Amino acid sequence: MSILVELDEKIVSEIDAIAGHTQKKRNACVNELLRKALRQQKIEEKERRAVESYRRFPVQPDEFEVEEEQLIEAWKDL
């Protein structure tokens, strides 16, 4: 699909530099960068929702009580 997008000259220069270093075409670089940005956006949204959930429903004392022996077992191979 083709679309027309107006980009800042500095951004185009940076994309062209990436394309030159990776020996890819400009449109391939733009697609890859947009995919990465969209993935990052999804990650940040999930993180934001997790933080908001813990703010609304904070962990209660003794909610995740773990015995010392369980900790030793869980961390011994690290």
mmCIF file of the N, C-alpha and C atoms, coordinates in Angstrom:
data_MODEL
# 
_entry.id   MODEL 
# 
loop_
_atom_site.group_PDB 
_atom_site.id 
_atom_site.type_symbol 
_atom_site.label_atom_id 
_atom_site.label_alt_id 
_atom_site.label_comp_id 
_atom_site.label_asym_id 
_atom_site.label_entity_id 
_atom_site.label_seq_id 
_atom_site.pdbx_PDB_ins_code 
_atom_site.Cartn_x 
_atom_site.Cartn_y 
_atom_site.Cartn_z 
_atom_site.occupancy 
_atom_site.B_iso_or_equiv 
_atom_site.pdbx_formal_charge 
_atom_site.auth_seq_id 
_atom_site.auth_comp_id 
_atom_site.auth_asym_id 
_atom_site.auth_atom_id 
_atom_site.pdbx_PDB_model_num 
ATOM 1   N N  . MET A 1 1  ? 0.847  -1.170  0.000  1.00 0.00 ? 1  MET A N  1 
ATOM 2   C CA . MET A 1 1  ? 0.000  0.000   0.000  1.00 0.00 ? 1  MET A CA 1 
ATOM 3   C C  . MET A 1 1  ? 0.895  1.236   0.000  1.00 0.00 ? 1  MET A C  1 
ATOM 4   N N  . SER A 1 2  ? 0.537  2.206   -0.763 1.00 0.00 ? 2  SER A N  1 
ATOM 5   C CA . SER A 1 2  ? 1.275  3.462   -0.803 1.00 0.00 ? 2  SER A CA 1 
ATOM 6   C C  . SER A 1 2  ? 0.452  4.560   -0.153 1.00 0.00 ? 2  SER A C  1 
ATOM 7   N N  . ILE A 1 3  ? 1.128  5.368   0.669  1.00 0.00 ? 3  ILE A N  1 
ATOM 8   C CA . ILE A 1 3  ? 0.486  6.549   1.250  1.00 0.00 ? 3  ILE A CA 1 
ATOM 9   C C  . ILE A 1 3  ? 1.487  7.693   1.181  1.00 0.00 ? 3  ILE A C  1 
ATOM 10  N N  . LEU A 1 4  ? 0.988  8.894   1.219  1.00 0.00 ? 4  LEU A N  1 
ATOM 11  C CA . LEU A 1 4  ? 1.839  10.074  1.207  1.00 0.00 ? 4  LEU A CA 1 
ATOM 12  C C  . LEU A 1 4  ? 1.919  10.612  2.625  1.00 0.00 ? 4  LEU A C  1 
ATOM 13  N N  . VAL A 1 5  ? 3.144  10.702  3.146  1.00 0.00 ? 5  VAL A N  1 
ATOM 14  C CA . VAL A 1 5  ? 3.363  11.211  4.497  1.00 0.00 ? 5  VAL A CA 1 
ATOM 15  C C  . VAL A 1 5  ? 4.433  12.289  4.421  1.00 0.00 ? 5  VAL A C  1 
ATOM 16  N N  . GLU A 1 6  ? 4.166  13.409  5.044  1.00 0.00 ? 6  GLU A N  1 
ATOM 17  C CA . GLU A 1 6  ? 5.130  14.486  5.072  1.00 0.00 ? 6  GLU A CA 1 
ATOM 18  C C  . GLU A 1 6  ? 6.028  14.316  6.299  1.00 0.00 ? 6  GLU A C  1 
ATOM 19  N N  . LEU A 1 7  ? 7.346  14.247  6.059  1.00 0.00 ? 7  LEU A N  1 
ATOM 20  C CA . LEU A 1 7  ? 8.302  14.039  7.140  1.00 0.00 ? 7  LEU A CA 1 
ATOM 21  C C  . LEU A 1 7  ? 9.246  15.224  7.254  1.00 0.00 ? 7  LEU A C  1 
ATOM 22  N N  . ASP A 1 8  ? 9.704  15.452  8.455  1.00 0.00 ? 8  ASP A N  1 
ATOM 23  C CA . ASP A 1 8  ? 10.700 16.472  8.732  1.00 0.00 ? 8  ASP A CA 1 
ATOM 24  C C  . ASP A 1 8  ? 12.009 16.093  8.025  1.00 0.00 ? 8  ASP A C  1 
ATOM 25  N N  . GLU A 1 9  ? 12.726 17.071  7.497  1.00 0.00 ? 9  GLU A N  1 
ATOM 26  C CA . GLU A 1 9  ? 13.973 16.807  6.772  1.00 0.00 ? 9  GLU A CA 1 
ATOM 27  C C  . GLU A 1 9  ? 14.995 16.071  7.634  1.00 0.00 ? 9  GLU A C  1 
ATOM 28  N N  . LYS A 1 10 ? 15.070 16.429  8.903  1.00 0.00 ? 10 LYS A N  1 
ATOM 29  C CA . LYS A 1 10 ? 16.026 15.769  9.802  1.00 0.00 ? 10 LYS A CA 1 
ATOM 30  C C  . LYS A 1 10 ? 15.691 14.283  9.955  1.00 0.00 ? 10 LYS A C  1 
ATOM 31  N N  . ILE A 1 11 ? 14.404 13.964  10.042 1.00 0.00 ? 11 ILE A N  1 
ATOM 32  C CA . ILE A 1 11 ? 13.996 12.561  10.158 1.00 0.00 ? 11 ILE A CA 1 
ATOM 33  C C  . ILE A 1 11 ? 14.373 11.803  8.894  1.00 0.00 ? 11 ILE A C  1 
ATOM 34  N N  . VAL A 1 12 ? 14.122 12.414  7.744  1.00 0.00 ? 12 VAL A N  1 
ATOM 35  C CA . VAL A 1 12 ? 14.469 11.764  6.473  1.00 0.00 ? 12 VAL A CA 1 
ATOM 36  C C  . VAL A 1 12 ? 15.968 11.523  6.403  1.00 0.00 ? 12 VAL A C  1 
ATOM 37  N N  . SER A 1 13 ? 16.757 12.485  6.845  1.00 0.00 ? 13 SER A N  1 
ATOM 38  C CA . SER A 1 13 ? 18.219 12.315  6.849  1.00 0.00 ? 13 SER A CA 1 
ATOM 39  C C  . SER A 1 13 ? 18.641 11.156  7.749  1.00 0.00 ? 13 SER A C  1 
ATOM 40  N N  . GLU A 1 14 ? 18.008 11.054  8.912  1.00 0.00 ? 14 GLU A N  1 
ATOM 41  C CA . GLU A 1 14 ? 18.329 9.958   9.833  1.00 0.00 ? 14 GLU A CA 1 
ATOM 42  C C  . GLU A 1 14 ? 17.910 8.612   9.248  1.00 0.00 ? 14 GLU A C  1 
ATOM 43  N N  . ILE A 1 15 ? 16.758 8.571   8.611  1.00 0.00 ? 15 ILE A N  1 
ATOM 44  C CA . ILE A 1 15 ? 16.311 7.327   7.974  1.00 0.00 ? 15 ILE A CA 1 
ATOM 45  C C  . ILE A 1 15 ? 17.251 6.948   6.836  1.00 0.00 ? 15 ILE A C  1 
ATOM 46  N N  . ASP A 1 16 ? 17.648 7.922   6.057  1.00 0.00 ? 16 ASP A N  1 
ATOM 47  C CA . ASP A 1 16 ? 18.587 7.645   4.964  1.00 0.00 ? 16 ASP A CA 1 
ATOM 48  C C  . ASP A 1 16 ? 19.920 7.125   5.495  1.00 0.00 ? 16 ASP A C  1 
ATOM 49  N N  . ALA A 1 17 ? 20.369 7.660   6.631  1.00 0.00 ? 17 ALA A N  1 
ATOM 50  C CA . ALA A 1 17 ? 21.627 7.182   7.226  1.00 0.00 ? 17 ALA A CA 1 
ATOM 51  C C  . ALA A 1 17 ? 21.475 5.726   7.668  1.00 0.00 ? 17 ALA A C  1 
ATOM 52  N N  . ILE A 1 18 ? 20.349 5.404   8.272  1.00 0.00 ? 18 ILE A N  1 
ATOM 53  C CA . ILE A 1 18 ? 20.090 4.016   8.682  1.00 0.00 ? 18 ILE A CA 1 
ATOM 54  C C  . ILE A 1 18 ? 20.038 3.118   7.466  1.00 0.00 ? 18 ILE A C  1 
ATOM 55  N N  . ALA A 1 19 ? 19.353 3.577   6.431  1.00 0.00 ? 19 ALA A N  1 
ATOM 56  C CA . ALA A 1 19 ? 19.247 2.785   5.196  1.00 0.00 ? 19 ALA A CA 1 
ATOM 57  C C  . ALA A 1 19 ? 20.625 2.531   4.603  1.00 0.00 ? 19 ALA A C  1 
ATOM 58  N N  . GLY A 1 20 ? 21.473 3.535   4.626  1.00 0.00 ? 20 GLY A N  1 
ATOM 59  C CA . GLY A 1 20 ? 22.829 3.372   4.096  1.00 0.00 ? 20 GLY A CA 1 
ATOM 60  C C  . GLY A 1 20 ? 23.652 2.383   4.893  1.00 0.00 ? 20 GLY A C  1 
ATOM 61  N N  . HIS A 1 21 ? 23.535 2.446   6.217  1.00 0.00 ? 21 HIS A N  1 
ATOM 62  C CA . HIS A 1 21 ? 24.302 1.538   7.082  1.00 0.00 ? 21 HIS A CA 1 
ATOM 63  C C  . HIS A 1 21 ? 23.806 0.096   6.979  1.00 0.00 ? 21 HIS A C  1 
ATOM 64  N N  . THR A 1 22 ? 22.508 -0.069  6.803  1.00 0.00 ? 22 THR A N  1 
ATOM 65  C CA . THR A 1 22 ? 21.935 -1.418  6.775  1.00 0.00 ? 22 THR A CA 1 
ATOM 66  C C  . THR A 1 22 ? 21.749 -1.950  5.361  1.00 0.00 ? 22 THR A C  1 
ATOM 67  N N  . GLN A 1 23 ? 22.045 -1.098  4.370  1.00 0.00 ? 23 GLN A N  1 
ATOM 68  C CA . GLN A 1 23 ? 21.893 -1.454  2.956  1.00 0.00 ? 23 GLN A CA 1 
ATOM 69  C C  . GLN A 1 23 ? 20.456 -1.867  2.631  1.00 0.00 ? 23 GLN A C  1 
ATOM 70  N N  . LYS A 1 24 ? 19.516 -1.160  3.234  1.00 0.00 ? 24 LYS A N  1 
ATOM 71  C CA . LYS A 1 24 ? 18.098 -1.377  2.967  1.00 0.00 ? 24 LYS A CA 1 
ATOM 72  C C  . LYS A 1 24 ? 17.543 -0.151  2.253  1.00 0.00 ? 24 LYS A C  1 
ATOM 73  N N  . LYS A 1 25 ? 16.418 -0.327  1.592  1.00 0.00 ? 25 LYS A N  1 
ATOM 74  C CA . LYS A 1 25 ? 15.742 0.805   0.972  1.00 0.00 ? 25 LYS A CA 1 
ATOM 75  C C  . LYS A 1 25 ? 15.074 1.637   2.051  1.00 0.00 ? 25 LYS A C  1 
ATOM 76  N N  . ARG A 1 26 ? 14.869 2.906   1.731  1.00 0.00 ? 26 ARG A N  1 
ATOM 77  C CA . ARG A 1 26 ? 14.254 3.827   2.685  1.00 0.00 ? 26 ARG A CA 1 
ATOM 78  C C  . ARG A 1 26 ? 12.906 3.303   3.177  1.00 0.00 ? 26 ARG A C  1 
ATOM 79  N N  . ASN A 1 27 ? 12.052 2.823   2.255  1.00 0.00 ? 27 ASN A N  1 
ATOM 80  C CA . ASN A 1 27 ? 10.725 2.375   2.693  1.00 0.00 ? 27 ASN A CA 1 
ATOM 81  C C  . ASN A 1 27 ? 10.810 1.160   3.613  1.00 0.00 ? 27 ASN A C  1 
ATOM 82  N N  . ALA A 1 28 ? 11.800 0.281   3.403  1.00 0.00 ? 28 ALA A N  1 
ATOM 83  C CA . ALA A 1 28 ? 11.971 -0.865  4.299  1.00 0.00 ? 28 ALA A CA 1 
ATOM 84  C C  . ALA A 1 28 ? 12.369 -0.382  5.699  1.00 0.00 ? 28 ALA A C  1 
ATOM 85  N N  . CYS A 1 29 ? 13.231 0.622   5.754  1.00 0.00 ? 29 CYS A N  1 
ATOM 86  C CA . CYS A 1 29 ? 13.640 1.178   7.050  1.00 0.00 ? 29 CYS A CA 1 
ATOM 87  C C  . CYS A 1 29 ? 12.460 1.833   7.759  1.00 0.00 ? 29 CYS A C  1 
ATOM 88  N N  . VAL A 1 30 ? 11.669 2.603   7.011  1.00 0.00 ? 30 VAL A N  1 
ATOM 89  C CA . VAL A 1 30 ? 10.508 3.263   7.608  1.00 0.00 ? 30 VAL A CA 1 
ATOM 90  C C  . VAL A 1 30 ? 9.546  2.223   8.165  1.00 0.00 ? 30 VAL A C  1 
ATOM 91  N N  . ASN A 1 31 ? 9.269  1.178   7.384  1.00 0.00 ? 31 ASN A N  1 
ATOM 92  C CA . ASN A 1 31 ? 8.371  0.119   7.856  1.00 0.00 ? 31 ASN A CA 1 
ATOM 93  C C  . ASN A 1 31 ? 8.905  -0.536  9.124  1.00 0.00 ? 31 ASN A C  1 
ATOM 94  N N  . GLU A 1 32 ? 10.192 -0.847  9.138  1.00 0.00 ? 32 GLU A N  1 
ATOM 95  C CA . GLU A 1 32 ? 10.791 -1.492  10.318 1.00 0.00 ? 32 GLU A CA 1 
ATOM 96  C C  . GLU A 1 32 ? 10.724 -0.581  11.534 1.00 0.00 ? 32 GLU A C  1 
ATOM 97  N N  . LEU A 1 33 ? 11.054 0.685   11.351 1.00 0.00 ? 33 LEU A N  1 
ATOM 98  C CA . LEU A 1 33 ? 11.014 1.632   12.465 1.00 0.00 ? 33 LEU A CA 1 
ATOM 99  C C  . LEU A 1 33 ? 9.593  1.809   12.996 1.00 0.00 ? 33 LEU A C  1 
ATOM 100 N N  . LEU A 1 34 ? 8.621  1.861   12.091 1.00 0.00 ? 34 LEU A N  1 
ATOM 101 C CA . LEU A 1 34 ? 7.231  1.992   12.532 1.00 0.00 ? 34 LEU A CA 1 
ATOM 102 C C  . LEU A 1 34 ? 6.763  0.747   13.272 1.00 0.00 ? 34 LEU A C  1 
ATOM 103 N N  . ARG A 1 35 ? 7.153  -0.432  12.786 1.00 0.00 ? 35 ARG A N  1 
ATOM 104 C CA . ARG A 1 35 ? 6.789  -1.672  13.496 1.00 0.00 ? 35 ARG A CA 1 
ATOM 105 C C  . ARG A 1 35 ? 7.349  -1.662  14.917 1.00 0.00 ? 35 ARG A C  1 
ATOM 106 N N  . LYS A 1 36 ? 8.622  -1.278  15.043 1.00 0.00 ? 36 LYS A N  1 
ATOM 107 C CA . LYS A 1 36 ? 9.245  -1.222  16.371 1.00 0.00 ? 36 LYS A CA 1 
ATOM 108 C C  . LYS A 1 36 ? 8.540  -0.208  17.265 1.00 0.00 ? 36 LYS A C  1 
ATOM 109 N N  . ALA A 1 37 ? 8.205  0.943   16.705 1.00 0.00 ? 37 ALA A N  1 
ATOM 110 C CA . ALA A 1 37 ? 7.525  1.977   17.489 1.00 0.00 ? 37 ALA A CA 1 
ATOM 111 C C  . ALA A 1 37 ? 6.145  1.499   17.934 1.00 0.00 ? 37 ALA A C  1 
ATOM 112 N N  . LEU A 1 38 ? 5.432  0.809   17.053 1.00 0.00 ? 38 LEU A N  1 
ATOM 113 C CA . LEU A 1 38 ? 4.114  0.294   17.421 1.00 0.00 ? 38 LEU A CA 1 
ATOM 114 C C  . LEU A 1 38 ? 4.205  -0.779  18.491 1.00 0.00 ? 38 LEU A C  1 
ATOM 115 N N  . ARG A 1 39 ? 5.215  -1.676  18.389 1.00 0.00 ? 39 ARG A N  1 
ATOM 116 C CA . ARG A 1 39 ? 5.424  -2.694  19.429 1.00 0.00 ? 39 ARG A CA 1 
ATOM 117 C C  . ARG A 1 39 ? 5.728  -2.020  20.759 1.00 0.00 ? 39 ARG A C  1 
ATOM 118 N N  . GLN A 1 40 ? 6.592  -1.005  20.727 1.00 0.00 ? 40 GLN A N  1 
ATOM 119 C CA . GLN A 1 40 ? 6.957  -0.288  21.953 1.00 0.00 ? 40 GLN A CA 1 
ATOM 120 C C  . GLN A 1 40 ? 5.735  0.397   22.552 1.00 0.00 ? 40 GLN A C  1 
ATOM 121 N N  . GLN A 1 41 ? 4.894  0.962   21.702 1.00 0.00 ? 41 GLN A N  1 
ATOM 122 C CA . GLN A 1 41 ? 3.679  1.616   22.174 1.00 0.00 ? 41 GLN A CA 1 
ATOM 123 C C  . GLN A 1 41 ? 2.776  0.622   22.891 1.00 0.00 ? 41 GLN A C  1 
ATOM 124 N N  . LYS A 1 42 ? 2.639  -0.582  22.342 1.00 0.00 ? 42 LYS A N  1 
ATOM 125 C CA . LYS A 1 42 ? 1.821  -1.616  22.984 1.00 0.00 ? 42 LYS A CA 1 
ATOM 126 C C  . LYS A 1 42 ? 2.399  -2.020  24.331 1.00 0.00 ? 42 LYS A C  1 
ATOM 127 N N  . ILE A 1 43 ? 3.726  -2.164  24.396 1.00 0.00 ? 43 ILE A N  1 
ATOM 128 C CA . ILE A 1 43 ? 4.388  -2.520  25.657 1.00 0.00 ? 43 ILE A CA 1 
ATOM 129 C C  . ILE A 1 43 ? 4.138  -1.436  26.702 1.00 0.00 ? 43 ILE A C  1 
ATOM 130 N N  . GLU A 1 44 ? 4.319  -0.176  26.304 1.00 0.00 ? 44 GLU A N  1 
ATOM 131 C CA . GLU A 1 44 ? 4.126  0.929   27.236 1.00 0.00 ? 44 GLU A CA 1 
ATOM 132 C C  . GLU A 1 44 ? 2.679  1.000   27.727 1.00 0.00 ? 44 GLU A C  1 
ATOM 133 N N  . GLU A 1 45 ? 1.723  0.695   26.840 1.00 0.00 ? 45 GLU A N  1 
ATOM 134 C CA . GLU A 1 45 ? 0.323  0.701   27.254 1.00 0.00 ? 45 GLU A CA 1 
ATOM 135 C C  . GLU A 1 45 ? 0.052  -0.412  28.273 1.00 0.00 ? 45 GLU A C  1 
ATOM 136 N N  . LYS A 1 46 ? 0.612  -1.595  28.049 1.00 0.00 ? 46 LYS A N  1 
ATOM 137 C CA . LYS A 1 46 ? 0.447  -2.696  29.011 1.00 0.00 ? 46 LYS A CA 1 
ATOM 138 C C  . LYS A 1 46 ? 1.078  -2.333  30.349 1.00 0.00 ? 46 LYS A C  1 
ATOM 139 N N  . GLU A 1 47 ? 2.254  -1.709  30.311 1.00 0.00 ? 47 GLU A N  1 
ATOM 140 C CA . GLU A 1 47 ? 2.912  -1.294  31.550 1.00 0.00 ? 47 GLU A CA 1 
ATOM 141 C C  . GLU A 1 47 ? 2.074  -0.251  32.279 1.00 0.00 ? 47 GLU A C  1 
ATOM 142 N N  . ARG A 1 48 ? 1.523  0.710   31.531 1.00 0.00 ? 48 ARG A N  1 
ATOM 143 C CA . ARG A 1 48 ? 0.699  1.753   32.137 1.00 0.00 ? 48 ARG A CA 1 
ATOM 144 C C  . ARG A 1 48 ? -0.531 1.141   32.806 1.00 0.00 ? 48 ARG A C  1 
ATOM 145 N N  . ARG A 1 49 ? -1.153 0.187   32.131 1.00 0.00 ? 49 ARG A N  1 
ATOM 146 C CA . ARG A 1 49 ? -2.331 -0.465  32.706 1.00 0.00 ? 49 ARG A CA 1 
ATOM 147 C C  . ARG A 1 49 ? -1.972 -1.277  33.948 1.00 0.00 ? 49 ARG A C  1 
ATOM 148 N N  . ALA A 1 50 ? -0.818 -1.929  33.938 1.00 0.00 ? 50 ALA A N  1 
ATOM 149 C CA . ALA A 1 50 ? -0.392 -2.700  35.107 1.00 0.00 ? 50 ALA A CA 1 
ATOM 150 C C  . ALA A 1 50 ? -0.154 -1.775  36.305 1.00 0.00 ? 50 ALA A C  1 
ATOM 151 N N  . VAL A 1 51 ? 0.514  -0.667  36.054 1.00 0.00 ? 51 VAL A N  1 
ATOM 152 C CA . VAL A 1 51 ? 0.766  0.300   37.129 1.00 0.00 ? 51 VAL A CA 1 
ATOM 153 C C  . VAL A 1 51 ? -0.554 0.831   37.680 1.00 0.00 ? 51 VAL A C  1 
ATOM 154 N N  . GLU A 1 52 ? -1.466 1.168   36.789 1.00 0.00 ? 52 GLU A N  1 
ATOM 155 C CA . GLU A 1 52 ? -2.769 1.677   37.217 1.00 0.00 ? 52 GLU A CA 1 
ATOM 156 C C  . GLU A 1 52 ? -3.527 0.631   38.038 1.00 0.00 ? 52 GLU A C  1 
ATOM 157 N N  . SER A 1 53 ? -3.440 -0.622  37.638 1.00 0.00 ? 53 SER A N  1 
ATOM 158 C CA . SER A 1 53 ? -4.108 -1.694  38.388 1.00 0.00 ? 53 SER A CA 1 
ATOM 159 C C  . SER A 1 53 ? -3.556 -1.806  39.801 1.00 0.00 ? 53 SER A C  1 
ATOM 160 N N  . TYR A 1 54 ? -2.214 -1.746  39.927 1.00 0.00 ? 54 TYR A N  1 
ATOM 161 C CA . TYR A 1 54 ? -1.618 -1.830  41.263 1.00 0.00 ? 54 TYR A CA 1 
ATOM 162 C C  . TYR A 1 54 ? -1.927 -0.596  42.100 1.00 0.00 ? 54 TYR A C  1 
ATOM 163 N N  . ARG A 1 55 ? -2.110 0.549   41.449 1.00 0.00 ? 55 ARG A N  1 
ATOM 164 C CA . ARG A 1 55 ? -2.515 1.739   42.203 1.00 0.00 ? 55 ARG A CA 1 
ATOM 165 C C  . ARG A 1 55 ? -3.936 1.565   42.737 1.00 0.00 ? 55 ARG A C  1 
ATOM 166 N N  . ARG A 1 56 ? -4.810 1.010   41.900 1.00 0.00 ? 56 ARG A N  1 
ATOM 167 C CA . ARG A 1 56 ? -6.202 0.827   42.309 1.00 0.00 ? 56 ARG A CA 1 
ATOM 168 C C  . ARG A 1 56 ? -6.360 -0.318  43.296 1.00 0.00 ? 56 ARG A C  1 
ATOM 169 N N  . PHE A 1 57 ? -5.551 -1.360  43.124 1.00 0.00 ? 57 PHE A N  1 
ATOM 170 C CA . PHE A 1 57 ? -5.638 -2.547  43.978 1.00 0.00 ? 57 PHE A CA 1 
ATOM 171 C C  . PHE A 1 57 ? -4.233 -2.921  44.464 1.00 0.00 ? 57 PHE A C  1 
ATOM 172 N N  . PRO A 1 58 ? -3.699 -2.164  45.423 1.00 0.00 ? 58 PRO A N  1 
ATOM 173 C CA . PRO A 1 58 ? -2.334 -2.426  45.882 1.00 0.00 ? 58 PRO A CA 1 
ATOM 174 C C  . PRO A 1 58 ? -2.192 -3.806  46.525 1.00 0.00 ? 58 PRO A C  1 
ATOM 175 N N  . VAL A 1 59 ? -0.975 -4.304  46.468 1.00 0.00 ? 59 VAL A N  1 
ATOM 176 C CA . VAL A 1 59 ? -0.668 -5.586  47.101 1.00 0.00 ? 59 VAL A CA 1 
ATOM 177 C C  . VAL A 1 59 ? -0.886 -5.436  48.596 1.00 0.00 ? 59 VAL A C  1 
ATOM 178 N N  . GLN A 1 60 ? -1.535 -6.422  49.165 1.00 0.00 ? 60 GLN A N  1 
ATOM 179 C CA . GLN A 1 60 ? -1.847 -6.402  50.590 1.00 0.00 ? 60 GLN A CA 1 
ATOM 180 C C  . GLN A 1 60 ? -0.750 -7.146  51.364 1.00 0.00 ? 60 GLN A C  1 
ATOM 181 N N  . PRO A 1 61 ? -0.534 -6.749  52.619 1.00 0.00 ? 61 PRO A N  1 
ATOM 182 C CA . PRO A 1 61 ? 0.431  -7.475  53.436 1.00 0.00 ? 61 PRO A CA 1 
ATOM 183 C C  . PRO A 1 61 ? 0.070  -8.961  53.468 1.00 0.00 ? 61 PRO A C  1 
ATOM 184 N N  . ASP A 1 62 ? 1.056  -9.790  53.393 1.00 0.00 ? 62 ASP A N  1 
ATOM 185 C CA . ASP A 1 62 ? 0.904  -11.252 53.429 1.00 0.00 ? 62 ASP A CA 1 
ATOM 186 C C  . ASP A 1 62 ? 0.255  -11.829 52.169 1.00 0.00 ? 62 ASP A C  1 
ATOM 187 N N  . GLU A 1 63 ? 0.019  -10.999 51.156 1.00 0.00 ? 63 GLU A N  1 
ATOM 188 C CA . GLU A 1 63 ? -0.611 -11.508 49.931 1.00 0.00 ? 63 GLU A CA 1 
ATOM 189 C C  . GLU A 1 63 ? 0.308  -12.480 49.196 1.00 0.00 ? 63 GLU A C  1 
ATOM 190 N N  . PHE A 1 64 ? 1.596  -12.194 49.227 1.00 0.00 ? 64 PHE A N  1 
ATOM 191 C CA . PHE A 1 64 ? 2.563  -13.041 48.545 1.00 0.00 ? 64 PHE A CA 1 
ATOM 192 C C  . PHE A 1 64 ? 3.600  -13.555 49.536 1.00 0.00 ? 64 PHE A C  1 
ATOM 193 N N  . GLU A 1 65 ? 3.161  -14.041 50.643 1.00 0.00 ? 65 GLU A N  1 
ATOM 194 C CA . GLU A 1 65 ? 4.071  -14.514 51.667 1.00 0.00 ? 65 GLU A CA 1 
ATOM 195 C C  . GLU A 1 65 ? 4.801  -15.761 51.170 1.00 0.00 ? 65 GLU A C  1 
ATOM 196 N N  . VAL A 1 66 ? 6.124  -15.725 51.267 1.00 0.00 ? 66 VAL A N  1 
ATOM 197 C CA . VAL A 1 66 ? 6.957  -16.830 50.787 1.00 0.00 ? 66 VAL A CA 1 
ATOM 198 C C  . VAL A 1 66 ? 7.895  -17.233 51.909 1.00 0.00 ? 66 VAL A C  1 
ATOM 199 N N  . GLU A 1 67 ? 8.020  -18.516 52.099 1.00 0.00 ? 67 GLU A N  1 
ATOM 200 C CA . GLU A 1 67 ? 8.919  -19.035 53.129 1.00 0.00 ? 67 GLU A CA 1 
ATOM 201 C C  . GLU A 1 67 ? 10.369 -18.859 52.671 1.00 0.00 ? 67 GLU A C  1 
ATOM 202 N N  . GLU A 1 68 ? 11.266 -18.687 53.620 1.00 0.00 ? 68 GLU A N  1 
ATOM 203 C CA . GLU A 1 68 ? 12.683 -18.490 53.308 1.00 0.00 ? 68 GLU A CA 1 
ATOM 204 C C  . GLU A 1 68 ? 13.243 -19.654 52.501 1.00 0.00 ? 68 GLU A C  1 
ATOM 205 N N  . GLU A 1 69 ? 12.831 -20.857 52.804 1.00 0.00 ? 69 GLU A N  1 
ATOM 206 C CA . GLU A 1 69 ? 13.318 -22.028 52.074 1.00 0.00 ? 69 GLU A CA 1 
ATOM 207 C C  . GLU A 1 69 ? 12.904 -21.965 50.605 1.00 0.00 ? 69 GLU A C  1 
ATOM 208 N N  . GLN A 1 70 ? 11.715 -21.459 50.328 1.00 0.00 ? 70 GLN A N  1 
ATOM 209 C CA . GLN A 1 70 ? 11.252 -21.313 48.952 1.00 0.00 ? 70 GLN A CA 1 
ATOM 210 C C  . GLN A 1 70 ? 12.100 -20.298 48.195 1.00 0.00 ? 70 GLN A C  1 
ATOM 211 N N  . LEU A 1 71 ? 12.470 -19.212 48.866 1.00 0.00 ? 71 LEU A N  1 
ATOM 212 C CA . LEU A 1 71 ? 13.339 -18.219 48.243 1.00 0.00 ? 71 LEU A CA 1 
ATOM 213 C C  . LEU A 1 71 ? 14.703 -18.791 47.919 1.00 0.00 ? 71 LEU A C  1 
ATOM 214 N N  . ILE A 1 72 ? 15.264 -19.526 48.873 1.00 0.00 ? 72 ILE A N  1 
ATOM 215 C CA . ILE A 1 72 ? 16.582 -20.139 48.669 1.00 0.00 ? 72 ILE A CA 1 
ATOM 216 C C  . ILE A 1 72 ? 16.538 -21.077 47.476 1.00 0.00 ? 72 ILE A C  1 
ATOM 217 N N  . GLU A 1 73 ? 15.510 -21.894 47.392 1.00 0.00 ? 73 GLU A N  1 
ATOM 218 C CA . GLU A 1 73 ? 15.352 -22.844 46.289 1.00 0.00 ? 73 GLU A CA 1 
ATOM 219 C C  . GLU A 1 73 ? 15.194 -22.109 44.944 1.00 0.00 ? 73 GLU A C  1 
ATOM 220 N N  . ALA A 1 74 ? 14.401 -21.058 44.941 1.00 0.00 ? 74 ALA A N  1 
ATOM 221 C CA . ALA A 1 74 ? 14.127 -20.334 43.705 1.00 0.00 ? 74 ALA A CA 1 
ATOM 222 C C  . ALA A 1 74 ? 15.360 -19.604 43.185 1.00 0.00 ? 74 ALA A C  1 
ATOM 223 N N  . TRP A 1 75 ? 16.222 -19.122 44.073 1.00 0.00 ? 75 TRP A N  1 
ATOM 224 C CA . TRP A 1 75 ? 17.355 -18.299 43.667 1.00 0.00 ? 75 TRP A CA 1 
ATOM 225 C C  . TRP A 1 75 ? 18.684 -19.050 43.593 1.00 0.00 ? 75 TRP A C  1 
ATOM 226 N N  . LYS A 1 76 ? 18.715 -20.298 43.969 1.00 0.00 ? 76 LYS A N  1 
ATOM 227 C CA . LYS A 1 76 ? 19.992 -20.996 44.078 1.00 0.00 ? 76 LYS A CA 1 
ATOM 228 C C  . LYS A 1 76 ? 20.699 -21.195 42.744 1.00 0.00 ? 76 LYS A C  1 
ATOM 229 N N  . ASP A 1 77 ? 19.955 -21.329 41.646 1.00 0.00 ? 77 ASP A N  1 
ATOM 230 C CA . ASP A 1 77 ? 20.569 -21.584 40.351 1.00 0.00 ? 77 ASP A CA 1 
ATOM 231 C C  . ASP A 1 77 ? 20.943 -20.320 39.585 1.00 0.00 ? 77 ASP A C  1 
ATOM 232 N N  . LEU A 1 78 ? 20.652 -19.147 40.139 1.00 0.00 ? 78 LEU A N  1 
ATOM 233 C CA . LEU A 1 78 ? 20.948 -17.898 39.434 1.00 0.00 ? 78 LEU A CA 1 
ATOM 234 C C  . LEU A 1 78 ? 22.351 -17.428 39.641 1.00 0.00 ? 78 LEU A C  1 
# 
